[in-house]
């Protein structure tokens, strides 16, 4: 007789924290960055979202009104935001890569100027 496997509450590949979880949000294909909903493990209350901030040029946590956090939750959120920002920045193609649009535009601009 086999033992049934537990149903995961967090999708594979999403970090687990003690009190909160980071659930990926479906986004339109036109969006270049990811979004996660931050939810309390107990009670499933949505606490806010993690999303890309063009002003900060990194992922940020945007808490919903009337939510409060203790130090462990804040550390988990900060760690998640730092990790996802690092992954995003490491995955970007350098602007001087001649095989990217940015490289092609730069080369085209240079040819026009000469």
Backbone as CSV, one residue per row, in Angstrom:
resi,resn,N_x,N_y,N_z,CA_x,CA_y,CA_z,C_x,C_y,C_z
1,UNK,0.835,-1.166,0.000,0.000,0.000,0.000,0.890,1.244,0.000
2,UNK,0.619,2.183,-0.911,1.447,3.375,-1.002,0.878,4.493,-0.130
3,UNK,1.763,5.335,0.312,1.383,6.469,1.150,1.116,7.656,0.227
4,UNK,-0.041,8.323,0.362,-0.299,9.466,-0.506,0.662,10.612,-0.209
5,UNK,1.116,11.270,-1.276,2.020,12.409,-1.118,1.219,13.647,-0.734
6,UNK,1.798,14.500,0.105,1.084,15.724,0.476,1.003,16.666,-0.721
7,UNK,-0.065,17.426,-0.797,-0.220,18.402,-1.860,0.580,19.642,-1.483
8,UNK,1.521,20.069,-2.347,2.317,21.241,-1.989,1.469,22.506,-2.005
9,UNK,1.718,23.398,-1.056,1.002,24.679,-1.027,1.760,25.736,-1.815
10,UNK,3.033,25.523,-2.038,3.859,26.455,-2.794,4.368,25.739,-4.034
11,UNK,4.273,26.373,-5.226,4.757,25.729,-6.442,6.237,25.375,-6.333
12,UNK,6.684,24.334,-7.042,8.099,23.970,-7.019,8.961,25.145,-7.479
13,UNK,10.099,25.304,-6.852,11.015,26.363,-7.223,10.771,27.684,-6.511
14,UNK,9.663,27.789,-5.769,9.371,29.012,-5.037,9.843,28.816,-3.599
15,UNK,10.695,29.742,-3.099,11.210,29.572,-1.739,10.098,29.533,-0.705
16,UNK,10.307,28.718,0.308,9.332,28.613,1.394,9.881,29.344,2.610
17,UNK,9.023,30.045,3.289,9.376,30.709,4.530,8.451,30.164,5.611
18,UNK,8.774,30.442,6.846,7.996,29.866,7.952,6.576,30.422,8.013
19,UNK,6.438,31.735,7.884,5.136,32.364,8.086,4.459,32.848,6.806
20,UNK,5.239,32.991,5.750,4.695,33.539,4.497,5.127,32.698,3.304
21,UNK,4.486,32.936,2.170,4.899,32.275,0.939,4.808,33.286,-0.203
22,UNK,5.535,32.997,-1.263,5.597,33.869,-2.430,4.986,33.110,-3.603
23,UNK,3.767,33.466,-3.963,3.048,32.785,-5.036,3.182,33.573,-6.332
24,UNK,3.653,32.932,-7.414,3.761,33.648,-8.685,2.389,34.089,-9.180
25,UNK,2.335,35.263,-9.761,1.109,35.818,-10.318,1.197,35.724,-11.836
26,UNK,0.121,35.274,-12.473,0.097,35.217,-13.936,0.152,36.642,-14.477
27,UNK,1.062,36.876,-15.398,1.213,38.204,-15.982,1.115,38.105,-17.501
28,UNK,0.738,39.193,-18.168,0.648,39.164,-19.627,2.035,38.968,-20.249
29,UNK,2.095,38.362,-21.432,3.389,38.129,-22.081,4.174,39.421,-22.333
30,UNK,3.485,40.544,-22.416,4.162,41.813,-22.669,4.975,42.295,-21.459
31,UNK,4.662,41.768,-20.285,5.390,42.177,-19.076,6.761,41.524,-19.061
32,UNK,7.797,42.306,-18.813,9.173,41.811,-18.865,9.656,41.225,-17.543
33,UNK,8.953,41.515,-16.451,9.389,41.048,-15.138,8.280,40.264,-14.455
34,UNK,8.676,39.520,-13.433,7.737,38.671,-12.705,7.055,39.433,-11.571
35,UNK,5.952,38.867,-11.078,5.226,39.406,-9.923,4.874,38.234,-9.018
36,UNK,5.017,38.436,-7.710,4.643,37.422,-6.726,3.689,38.041,-5.720
37,UNK,2.725,37.268,-5.297,1.812,37.659,-4.224,2.393,37.101,-2.930
38,UNK,2.487,37.928,-1.911,2.995,37.494,-0.616,1.784,37.177,0.254
39,UNK,1.707,35.920,0.704,0.526,35.438,1.412,0.936,34.801,2.734
40,UNK,0.145,35.032,3.773,0.387,34.392,5.066,0.073,32.903,4.956
41,UNK,0.935,32.059,5.496,0.696,30.613,5.456,-0.541,30.237,6.265
42,UNK,-0.756,30.902,7.391,-1.946,30.631,8.196,-3.007,31.670,7.861
43,UNK,-4.149,31.218,7.422,-5.238,32.125,7.089,-5.257,32.594,5.648
44,UNK,-4.176,32.373,4.914,-4.079,32.740,3.499,-4.389,34.205,3.210
45,UNK,-4.090,35.091,4.161,-4.304,36.521,3.937,-3.214,37.053,3.016
46,UNK,-3.618,37.773,1.961,-2.645,38.377,1.048,-2.101,39.633,1.707
47,UNK,-0.773,39.693,1.830,-0.112,40.774,2.544,0.422,41.876,1.633
48,UNK,0.663,41.539,0.383,1.222,42.502,-0.564,1.767,41.783,-1.768
49,UNK,2.544,42.489,-2.578,3.135,41.905,-3.778,4.607,42.288,-3.878
50,UNK,5.362,41.418,-4.548,6.734,41.721,-4.928,6.703,41.951,-6.425
51,UNK,7.206,43.116,-6.847,7.205,43.446,-8.266,8.404,44.323,-8.588
52,UNK,8.688,44.463,-9.886,9.830,45.252,-10.336,9.512,46.728,-10.221
53,UNK,10.439,47.498,-9.683,10.309,48.951,-9.600,11.311,49.572,-10.564
54,UNK,10.812,50.288,-11.553,11.733,50.939,-12.493,12.506,52.054,-11.793
55,UNK,11.888,52.726,-10.822,12.578,53.786,-10.089,13.753,53.259,-9.264
56,UNK,13.547,52.152,-8.586,14.602,51.546,-7.770,15.506,50.632,-8.590
57,UNK,15.040,50.230,-9.774,15.767,49.300,-10.650,16.068,47.980,-9.936
58,UNK,15.032,47.482,-9.258,15.122,46.206,-8.535,13.716,45.782,-8.127
59,UNK,13.598,44.531,-7.674,12.315,44.084,-7.137,12.100,44.740,-5.775
60,UNK,10.849,45.066,-5.489,10.484,45.679,-4.212,9.247,44.972,-3.665
61,UNK,9.047,45.109,-2.367,7.838,44.606,-1.724,6.890,45.772,-1.532
62,UNK,5.666,45.628,-2.032,4.628,46.642,-1.860,3.570,46.064,-0.927
63,UNK,3.627,46.416,0.369,2.668,45.854,1.322,1.285,46.464,1.157
64,UNK,0.265,45.683,1.451,-1.100,46.197,1.452,-1.351,46.952,2.751
65,UNK,-2.360,47.817,2.742,-2.693,48.605,3.935,-3.060,47.694,5.099
66,UNK,-2.787,48.199,6.278,-3.156,47.538,7.532,-2.532,46.156,7.690
67,UNK,-1.318,46.002,7.204,-0.579,44.755,7.439,0.642,45.107,8.284
68,UNK,1.058,44.183,9.125,2.238,44.409,9.954,3.092,43.145,9.927
69,UNK,4.372,43.322,10.217,5.346,42.242,10.053,6.309,42.222,11.214
70,UNK,6.699,41.016,11.600,7.745,40.879,12.597,9.059,40.598,11.875
71,UNK,10.147,40.540,12.633,11.483,40.501,12.042,11.724,39.299,11.120
72,UNK,11.185,38.124,11.438,11.419,36.957,10.581,10.764,37.129,9.214
73,UNK,9.550,37.652,9.189,8.869,37.902,7.911,9.634,38.934,7.092
74,UNK,10.082,39.990,7.750,10.818,41.030,7.046,12.121,40.486,6.448
75,UNK,12.808,39.624,7.200,14.037,39.008,6.677,13.735,38.111,5.479
76,UNK,12.666,37.335,5.578,12.290,36.459,4.460,11.942,37.273,3.221
77,UNK,11.208,38.353,3.403,10.838,39.205,2.270,12.093,39.854,1.683
78,UNK,12.952,40.400,2.527,14.173,41.042,2.044,15.055,40.054,1.288
79,UNK,15.187,38.855,1.816,16.000,37.827,1.168,15.423,37.457,-0.198
80,UNK,14.107,37.291,-0.267,13.445,36.947,-1.525,13.650,38.060,-2.557
81,UNK,13.447,39.305,-2.136,13.602,40.448,-3.046,15.043,40.528,-3.557
82,UNK,16.017,40.360,-2.670,17.425,40.395,-3.082,17.758,39.271,-4.049
83,UNK,17.302,38.062,-3.750,17.580,36.914,-4.616,16.973,37.091,-6.005
84,UNK,15.715,37.531,-6.058,15.050,37.693,-7.355,15.659,38.838,-8.163
85,UNK,16.077,39.902,-7.489,16.757,40.996,-8.183,18.070,40.508,-8.770
86,UNK,18.827,39.749,-8.002,20.104,39.208,-8.476,19.884,38.294,-9.680
87,UNK,18.887,37.414,-9.604,18.589,36.517,-10.733,18.224,37.312,-11.982
88,UNK,17.383,38.329,-11.806,16.940,39.136,-12.941,18.119,39.861,-13.585
89,UNK,18.962,40.467,-12.763,20.094,41.221,-13.306,21.137,40.314,-13.938
90,UNK,21.333,39.130,-13.390,22.293,38.181,-13.967,21.797,37.581,-15.272
91,UNK,20.479,37.538,-15.454,19.907,36.941,-16.661,19.882,37.916,-17.831
92,UNK,20.074,39.204,-17.574,20.019,40.200,-18.643,21.205,40.050,-19.580
93,UNK,20.974,40.347,-20.847,22.030,40.309,-21.851,22.739,41.657,-21.832
94,UNK,24.080,41.680,-21.841,24.790,42.960,-21.832,24.414,43.823,-23.040
95,UNK,24.331,45.130,-22.842,23.943,46.051,-23.909,24.949,46.079,-25.049
96,UNK,26.218,45.721,-24.794,27.212,45.759,-25.864,27.291,44.454,-26.646
97,UNK,26.376,43.519,-26.390,26.325,42.271,-27.142,25.812,42.586,-28.546
98,UNK,26.594,42.324,-29.598,26.172,42.670,-30.963,24.962,41.879,-31.447
99,UNK,24.573,40.822,-30.718,23.434,39.992,-31.128,22.120,40.453,-30.506
100,UNK,22.147,41.539,-29.762,20.918,42.050,-29.141,20.416,43.256,-29.916
101,UNK,19.171,43.622,-29.679,18.615,44.815,-30.308,19.402,46.049,-29.904
102,UNK,19.794,46.118,-28.630,20.536,47.291,-28.162,21.853,47.421,-28.920
103,UNK,22.536,46.287,-29.126,23.788,46.319,-29.883,23.562,46.728,-31.322
104,UNK,22.494,46.232,-31.945,22.180,46.572,-33.329,21.857,48.047,-33.460
105,UNK,21.064,48.582,-32.510,20.728,49.994,-32.554,21.970,50.855,-32.381
106,UNK,22.860,50.444,-31.495,24.095,51.199,-31.271,24.932,51.204,-32.539
107,UNK,25.081,50.037,-33.184,25.883,49.945,-34.395,25.281,50.775,-35.513
108,UNK,23.940,50.735,-35.626,23.262,51.503,-36.669,23.478,52.990,-36.431
109,UNK,23.380,53.428,-35.185,23.571,54.832,-34.839,25.009,55.259,-35.145
110,UNK,25.977,54.391,-34.856,27.384,54.686,-35.098,27.616,54.836,-36.608
111,UNK,27.008,53.952,-37.404,27.198,54.034,-38.868,26.621,55.341,-39.412
112,UNK,25.448,55.759,-38.897,24.826,56.999,-39.360,25.671,58.211,-39.021
113,UNK,26.317,58.157,-37.868,27.128,59.295,-37.413,28.457,59.410,-38.129
114,UNK,28.885,58.373,-38.820,30.207,58.430,-39.470,30.160,58.901,-40.878
